[in-house]
Amino acid sequence: MRKHVLLGVIFLILFLSISGSSASRERVIVLHIEGEINLGLSKYVDRCLKDMNGVKAVIVEIDSFGGALDAATRIRDRIIHLDIPTIAWIKGRAWSAGALIALSCKKIVFSSGASMGAAEPIPTTEKTVSAVRGEFESTCEANGRDPKIGASMVDKEIEIEGVVKKGELLTLSSENAKKLGFSDYESNSLDDILSHFNLNEFEISDLSPLPSEKLAGFLTSSIVREILLIIGFLGLLIEATTPGFGIPGTMGLVALSLFFGGHMIAGIGNWLYTVMFVAGIVLLLIEIFVIPGFGIAGISGIALIFISIFLTLGGGVSAIYAMGVVVLVLLVSFLVLLFFFPKLPIWKKLGLARREMKKEGYVAVTEKKHLEGKEGKAITMLRPSGVVEIDGKRYDALTEGEFIERGQKIVVTRVEGGKIFVKKLK
């Protein structure tokens, strides 16, 4: 009898402990969408919503002017498919991409002075506006809200009598949102929101982004990633046109490493894209320094470089827009370096201010007229410049425009000052 009682007590204790531990796991997750919306934030949301065991509701605090649409749609898709209460708490602004995230929640709470809307995409092409408008409309429909109101936040061509005029974008204040059914409550306190939605009995899991997610967010923000690409390409371009390997090349490699690394941390890039980019650079270098002319290797290299960057940026219109900005800045930078840099004071200190004419007694180089007619061989490929060997000595040489393969025999046709002109020996 005593054994049965003892076993009963043990089972009762185990049952109560299990029940207690289960109850302690019932919680409300609080997320923070602040500042620019980027891929780092989407990775943060994915991590926080990965383990939903015991989660009774999700509250999303939002204060953002917007950001990357691809990141916002990832967050939107993650939230809208949750089968538990989701509450967007707009503490300041939920503009642009922030508005899409707010609309993905089943309930919306406004703090006093908060606003939501102003979601016109950039670039404002018909295709982009149509796609984003459709995203807002479907999100509103999924949560029982008027899709036309959501669409008017994106498309200024939509007019709603008494709400927004044609040619204007809709931005809702707390009061207007309440009238239109886009605000379910107004509060400035998390405790008040929990009490209003009967969630104050649960444990609160207030989750913040990890340092790696913050770093990924910084590196993948629209301005930083474009700056990294510009520095990367400018550094490699300067390095390719100057002898040796120095600071520009190092800066370029570091910038490109941060670009691809940041996107890999954010979960959108991968090693394949990086390998494609490196392969593209290698093919381009082979085309420039090894293979004469411009053919399959060069075209393939350029294609791989652009495709790898396009995929790393997430694809779509936003990636094309970002790449367009980078190309434009690179062209402007190249023109500035070409036309204005020689006029800067620092360049004048490095270069000669006047020409040193032969008639004034200056001798530019050692005369090499004795090399005319001599034969030798190409040490490097000449396209049209390169290095040749004559009588056991190496010289920089030029062709008249033809390409000469490495190892071929050459003959010196003429010498002009320090320039040695050669041609292929028949």
C-alpha positions as CSV (number, residue, x, y, z in Angstrom):
1,M,0.0,0.0,0.0
2,R,2.8,2.4,1.0
3,K,4.5,1.6,-2.3
4,H,1.4,2.6,-4.3
5,V,1.1,5.8,-2.4
6,L,4.7,6.6,-2.9
7,L,4.5,5.9,-6.6
8,G,1.4,8.1,-6.8
9,V,3.2,11.0,-5.1
10,I,6.2,10.6,-7.4
11,F,3.9,10.7,-10.5
12,L,2.0,13.7,-9.2
13,I,5.3,15.6,-8.6
14,L,6.5,14.7,-12.1
15,F,3.2,15.8,-13.6
16,L,3.2,19.1,-11.8
17,S,6.8,19.8,-12.7
18,I,6.2,19.1,-16.4
19,S,3.0,21.2,-16.3
20,G,4.9,24.0,-14.6
21,S,7.8,23.9,-17.1
22,S,5.3,23.9,-20.0
23,A,3.5,26.9,-18.5
24,S,6.8,28.7,-18.0
25,R,7.6,28.3,-21.8
26,E,4.3,30.1,-22.8
27,R,5.6,33.4,-23.9
28,V,5.1,36.5,-26.0
29,I,8.0,37.4,-28.4
30,V,8.8,41.1,-28.8
31,L,10.7,42.1,-32.0
32,H,12.3,45.4,-32.8
33,I,12.2,46.8,-36.4
34,E,14.2,50.1,-36.0
35,G,16.2,52.2,-38.4
36,E,16.8,51.1,-42.0
37,I,15.1,47.8,-42.9
38,N,17.8,45.6,-44.4
39,L,18.8,41.9,-44.8
40,G,20.4,41.9,-41.3
41,L,17.0,42.6,-39.9
42,S,15.3,39.8,-41.9
43,K,18.0,37.4,-40.6
44,Y,17.2,38.6,-37.1
45,V,13.4,38.0,-37.5
46,D,14.1,34.5,-39.0
47,R,16.2,33.6,-36.0
48,C,13.6,34.9,-33.4
49,L,10.7,33.1,-35.1
50,K,12.5,29.8,-35.7
51,D,11.5,28.2,-32.4
52,M,7.8,28.9,-31.9
53,N,7.3,26.3,-29.1
54,G,5.0,27.9,-26.5
55,V,4.8,31.3,-28.3
56,K,1.3,32.7,-27.8
57,A,1.8,36.0,-29.6
58,V,4.3,38.2,-31.4
59,I,4.6,41.9,-30.9
60,V,6.6,43.8,-33.6
61,E,7.8,47.3,-32.4
62,I,8.3,49.5,-35.5
63,D,10.0,52.8,-35.9
64,S,11.5,53.0,-39.4
65,F,11.6,55.3,-42.5
66,G,11.8,52.1,-44.6
67,G,14.6,50.4,-46.5
68,A,15.2,47.4,-48.7
69,L,12.0,46.0,-50.2
70,D,13.5,42.5,-50.5
71,A,14.2,42.4,-46.8
72,A,10.8,43.8,-45.9
73,T,9.0,41.1,-48.0
74,R,11.0,38.4,-46.3
75,I,9.9,39.7,-42.9
76,R,6.3,40.1,-44.2
77,D,6.2,36.5,-45.4
78,R,7.6,35.2,-42.1
79,I,5.0,37.1,-40.0
80,I,1.8,36.8,-42.2
81,H,1.9,33.0,-42.1
82,L,2.0,32.7,-38.3
83,D,-1.2,31.2,-36.9
84,I,-1.0,33.1,-33.6
85,P,-1.9,36.7,-32.7
86,T,0.6,39.2,-34.3
87,I,0.6,42.8,-33.2
88,A,2.4,45.7,-34.9
89,W,3.2,48.4,-32.5
90,I,4.0,51.6,-34.4
91,K,6.0,53.7,-31.9
92,G,7.1,56.4,-34.4
93,R,7.0,55.8,-38.1
94,A,6.1,52.8,-40.2
95,W,6.9,54.3,-43.6
96,S,7.6,52.6,-46.9
97,A,8.9,49.0,-46.2
98,G,8.0,49.5,-42.6
99,A,4.3,49.9,-43.6
100,L,4.4,46.6,-45.3
101,I,5.7,44.9,-42.2
102,A,3.0,46.6,-40.0
103,L,0.2,45.5,-42.4
104,S,1.4,41.9,-42.3
105,C,0.4,41.8,-38.6
106,K,-3.2,40.9,-37.6
107,K,-3.5,43.8,-35.3
108,I,-2.0,47.3,-35.5
109,V,-1.4,49.6,-32.4
110,F,-0.4,53.2,-32.9
111,S,1.5,55.3,-30.3
112,S,0.5,58.9,-30.1
113,G,2.0,60.9,-32.9
114,A,2.8,57.7,-34.9
115,S,2.2,57.4,-38.7
116,M,2.1,54.7,-41.4
117,G,2.3,54.9,-45.2
118,A,4.5,56.8,-47.8
119,A,5.5,53.6,-49.5
120,E,6.3,54.7,-53.1
121,P,9.1,52.4,-54.4
122,I,12.3,53.6,-55.9
123,P,12.7,53.5,-58.9
124,T,9.1,54.5,-59.6
125,T,8.7,52.6,-62.8
126,E,5.3,51.3,-63.8
127,K,6.4,47.7,-63.3
128,T,7.9,48.3,-59.8
129,V,4.9,50.4,-58.6
130,S,2.5,47.6,-59.8
131,A,4.5,44.9,-58.1
132,V,4.7,46.7,-54.7
133,R,1.1,47.8,-54.9
134,G,0.0,44.2,-55.4
135,E,2.1,43.2,-52.4
136,F,0.3,45.8,-50.2
137,E,-3.1,44.9,-51.5
138,S,-2.7,41.1,-50.9
139,T,-1.2,41.8,-47.4
140,C,-4.3,44.0,-46.5
141,E,-6.7,41.4,-47.9
142,A,-5.0,38.6,-45.8
143,N,-5.8,40.5,-42.6
144,G,-9.2,41.8,-43.5
145,R,-8.3,45.4,-44.4
146,D,-9.3,47.5,-47.3
147,P,-6.7,46.8,-50.1
148,K,-7.4,50.1,-51.8
149,I,-6.2,52.0,-48.7
150,G,-3.0,49.9,-48.8
151,A,-2.6,50.5,-52.5
152,S,-2.9,54.3,-52.1
153,M,0.2,54.2,-49.9
154,V,2.2,53.0,-52.9
155,D,0.5,54.4,-56.0
156,K,-0.2,58.2,-56.1
157,E,-2.5,57.6,-59.1
158,I,-5.1,56.1,-56.8
159,E,-7.7,58.5,-55.5
160,I,-10.1,57.8,-52.6
161,E,-12.7,60.4,-51.9
162,G,-12.3,62.0,-48.5
163,V,-9.1,60.1,-47.9
164,V,-6.4,60.9,-50.5
165,K,-6.3,63.0,-53.7
166,K,-4.8,61.8,-57.0
167,G,-1.2,62.7,-57.2
168,E,-0.6,62.2,-53.5
169,L,0.6,59.3,-51.4
170,L,-1.4,58.2,-48.4
171,T,0.2,58.5,-44.9
172,L,-2.1,57.6,-42.0
173,S,-2.0,59.3,-38.7
174,S,-3.3,57.5,-35.6
175,E,-6.7,59.1,-35.8
176,N,-7.1,58.6,-39.6
177,A,-6.0,55.0,-39.3
178,K,-8.6,54.4,-36.6
179,K,-11.4,55.8,-38.8
180,L,-10.4,53.6,-41.7
181,G,-10.0,50.4,-39.7
182,F,-6.2,50.4,-39.9
183,S,-5.7,50.9,-36.1
184,D,-7.0,48.5,-33.5
185,Y,-5.7,50.3,-30.4
186,E,-3.7,53.3,-29.3
187,S,-1.1,53.0,-26.6
188,N,2.4,54.2,-25.5
189,S,3.1,51.3,-23.2
190,L,4.0,47.6,-23.7
191,D,2.3,46.6,-20.5
192,D,-0.9,48.4,-21.6
193,I,-0.8,46.5,-24.9
194,L,-0.3,43.2,-23.2
195,S,-3.2,43.9,-20.9
196,H,-5.5,45.0,-23.7
197,F,-4.9,41.9,-25.7
198,N,-5.0,39.6,-22.7
199,L,-1.4,38.6,-23.0
200,N,0.0,39.9,-19.6
201,E,-0.1,36.4,-18.0
202,F,2.6,35.1,-20.3
203,E,6.4,35.5,-20.1
204,I,7.9,38.2,-22.2
205,S,10.8,37.3,-24.6
206,D,12.2,40.7,-25.6
207,L,14.7,39.7,-28.4
208,S,17.3,42.1,-29.8
209,P,19.6,41.6,-32.9
210,L,22.9,39.9,-32.3
211,P,26.2,41.7,-33.1
212,S,26.6,39.5,-36.3
213,E,23.1,40.5,-37.4
214,K,23.8,44.2,-36.8
215,L,27.1,43.9,-38.8
216,A,25.2,42.2,-41.6
217,G,22.6,44.9,-41.5
218,F,25.2,47.6,-41.7
219,L,27.1,46.0,-44.6
220,T,24.0,45.2,-46.6
221,S,22.4,48.7,-46.1
222,S,21.7,50.3,-49.4
223,I,24.4,53.1,-49.1
224,V,27.1,51.0,-47.6
225,R,26.9,48.1,-50.1
226,E,27.1,50.5,-53.0
227,I,30.1,52.3,-51.4
228,L,31.8,49.0,-50.9
229,L,31.3,48.1,-54.6
230,I,32.6,51.5,-55.8
231,I,35.7,51.3,-53.6
232,G,36.2,47.7,-54.7
233,F,36.1,48.3,-58.4
234,L,38.0,51.6,-58.2
235,G,40.8,50.0,-56.2
236,L,41.1,47.1,-58.7
237,L,41.0,49.5,-61.6
238,I,43.7,51.8,-60.2
239,E,45.8,48.7,-59.3
240,A,45.4,47.3,-62.8
241,T,46.8,50.5,-64.4
242,T,49.7,51.0,-62.1
243,P,52.8,48.8,-61.5
244,G,53.1,46.6,-58.5
245,F,50.4,46.0,-55.9
246,G,49.7,48.5,-53.2
247,I,47.1,50.3,-51.1
248,P,44.4,50.7,-53.8
249,G,44.3,47.0,-54.6
250,T,44.3,46.1,-50.9
251,M,41.4,48.5,-50.3
252,G,39.5,47.1,-53.3
253,L,39.9,43.5,-52.1
254,V,38.9,44.3,-48.5
255,A,35.8,46.2,-49.7
256,L,34.7,43.4,-52.0
257,S,35.3,40.9,-49.2
258,L,33.1,42.9,-46.9
259,F,30.4,43.2,-49.6
260,F,30.2,39.4,-50.2
261,G,30.9,38.5,-46.6
262,G,28.1,40.8,-45.3
263,H,25.6,39.3,-47.6
264,M,26.6,35.7,-46.6
265,I,26.2,36.6,-42.9
266,A,22.7,38.0,-43.8
267,G,21.9,34.7,-45.4
268,I,21.3,35.9,-49.0
269,G,24.8,35.5,-50.4
270,N,26.8,32.3,-50.7
271,W,30.2,31.0,-51.7
272,L,28.9,30.2,-55.2
273,Y,28.3,33.9,-55.9
274,T,31.8,34.8,-54.6
275,V,33.4,32.0,-56.7
276,M,31.5,33.4,-59.8
277,F,32.9,36.9,-59.1
278,V,36.5,35.7,-58.7
279,A,36.2,33.5,-61.8
280,G,34.9,36.6,-63.7
281,I,37.9,38.7,-62.6
282,V,40.3,35.9,-63.6
283,L,38.8,35.5,-67.1
284,L,38.9,39.3,-67.6
285,L,42.6,39.4,-66.6
286,I,43.4,36.5,-69.0
287,E,41.6,38.4,-71.7
288,I,43.6,41.6,-71.0
289,F,47.1,40.2,-70.5
290,V,47.2,36.8,-72.2
291,I,44.7,36.4,-75.1
292,P,44.9,38.9,-78.0
293,G,41.8,40.8,-78.9
294,F,38.5,40.7,-77.0
295,G,36.5,37.5,-77.2
296,I,34.7,34.8,-75.2
297,A,36.9,35.0,-72.1
298,G,36.4,38.7,-71.7
299,I,32.6,38.6,-72.4
300,S,32.3,35.6,-70.0
301,G,34.3,37.4,-67.3
302,I,32.1,40.5,-67.5
303,A,28.9,38.4,-67.5
304,L,30.0,36.4,-64.4
305,I,31.0,39.6,-62.5
306,F,27.6,41.2,-63.1
307,I,25.6,38.1,-62.5
308,S,27.4,37.4,-59.2
309,I,26.7,40.9,-58.0
310,F,23.1,40.8,-59.2
311,L,22.4,37.6,-57.3
312,T,24.2,38.7,-54.2
313,L,22.1,41.9,-54.1
314,G,19.0,39.7,-54.1
315,G,18.0,40.0,-57.8
316,G,15.1,42.0,-59.1
317,V,14.6,45.7,-59.8
318,S,16.3,46.8,-56.6
319,A,19.5,45.0,-57.6
320,I,19.5,46.5,-61.1
321,Y,18.9,49.9,-59.6
322,A,21.8,49.5,-57.1
323,M,24.2,48.3,-59.9
324,G,23.1,51.2,-62.1
325,V,24.1,53.6,-59.3
326,V,27.5,51.9,-58.9
327,V,28.2,52.0,-62.6
328,L,27.3,55.7,-62.9
329,V,29.4,56.7,-59.9
330,L,32.4,54.7,-61.3
331,L,32.1,56.5,-64.7
332,V,31.9,59.9,-63.0
333,S,34.9,59.0,-60.8
334,F,36.9,57.8,-63.8
335,L,36.2,61.1,-65.6
336,V,37.1,63.1,-62.5
337,L,40.4,61.3,-62.2
338,L,41.1,61.6,-66.0
339,F,40.4,65.3,-66.3
340,F,40.7,67.0,-62.9
341,F,43.3,65.0,-61.0
342,P,46.3,66.3,-63.1
343,K,45.3,69.8,-62.2
344,L,45.4,69.3,-58.4
345,P,48.3,70.8,-56.5
346,I,49.5,67.4,-55.3
347,W,49.8,66.2,-58.9
348,K,51.7,69.3,-59.8
349,K,54.2,68.5,-57.1
350,L,54.6,65.0,-58.3
351,G,54.8,65.8,-62.1
352,L,56.9,68.2,-64.2
353,A,55.4,71.6,-64.6
354,R,57.1,72.2,-68.0
355,R,58.4,70.2,-70.9
356,E,62.2,69.7,-71.0
357,M,63.1,70.3,-74.7
358,K,66.1,68.7,-76.4
359,K,67.0,72.0,-78.0
360,E,67.4,73.4,-74.5
361,G,70.1,70.8,-73.7
362,Y,67.9,68.2,-72.0
363,V,68.5,64.5,-72.9
364,A,65.4,62.4,-72.2
365,V,66.9,58.9,-72.4
366,T,70.0,57.0,-73.4
367,E,70.0,56.5,-77.2
368,K,69.5,53.0,-78.3
369,K,70.0,53.4,-82.0
370,H,72.5,50.5,-82.0
371,L,69.6,48.1,-81.5
372,E,68.0,48.8,-84.9
373,G,68.0,45.7,-87.0
374,K,68.9,43.4,-84.2
375,E,67.0,40.2,-83.5
376,G,65.7,38.8,-80.2
377,K,62.7,37.1,-78.7
378,A,59.5,38.2,-76.9
379,I,59.8,37.5,-73.1
380,T,56.2,38.5,-72.6
381,M,53.3,38.9,-75.0
382,L,53.3,42.2,-76.8
383,R,49.8,43.7,-77.2
384,P,51.3,46.1,-78.4
385,S,53.7,46.7,-75.5
386,G,55.8,44.1,-73.6
387,V,59.3,42.9,-72.8
388,V,61.8,41.5,-75.3
389,E,65.3,40.1,-74.9
390,I,68.1,41.2,-77.2
391,D,71.7,40.1,-76.8
392,G,70.9,38.7,-73.4
393,K,69.4,42.0,-72.1
394,R,65.7,42.8,-71.5
395,Y,64.1,45.9,-73.0
396,D,60.6,47.4,-73.0
397,A,59.3,47.4,-76.5
398,L,56.3,48.3,-78.7
399,T,54.9,46.8,-81.9
400,E,53.3,48.8,-84.7
401,G,49.9,47.5,-83.5
402,E,50.2,43.8,-84.1
403,F,50.2,41.2,-81.3
404,I,53.2,39.0,-80.8
405,E,53.0,35.9,-78.7
406,R,55.6,35.2,-76.0
407,G,58.6,33.2,-77.2
408,Q,58.4,34.4,-80.8
409,K,61.4,35.8,-82.5
410,I,61.4,39.6,-83.2
411,V,63.5,42.2,-85.0
412,V,63.9,45.8,-84.0
413,T,62.5,48.0,-86.8
414,R,63.3,51.4,-85.4
415,V,64.3,53.3,-82.2
416,E,62.8,56.7,-81.4
417,G,64.3,58.1,-78.2
418,G,63.7,55.5,-75.5
419,K,61.0,53.7,-77.6
420,I,62.0,50.4,-79.2
421,F,59.7,49.3,-82.0
422,V,59.7,45.6,-83.1
423,K,58.0,43.3,-85.4
424,K,57.6,39.5,-85.7
425,L,60.5,37.9,-87.5
426,K,59.3,36.1,-90.6
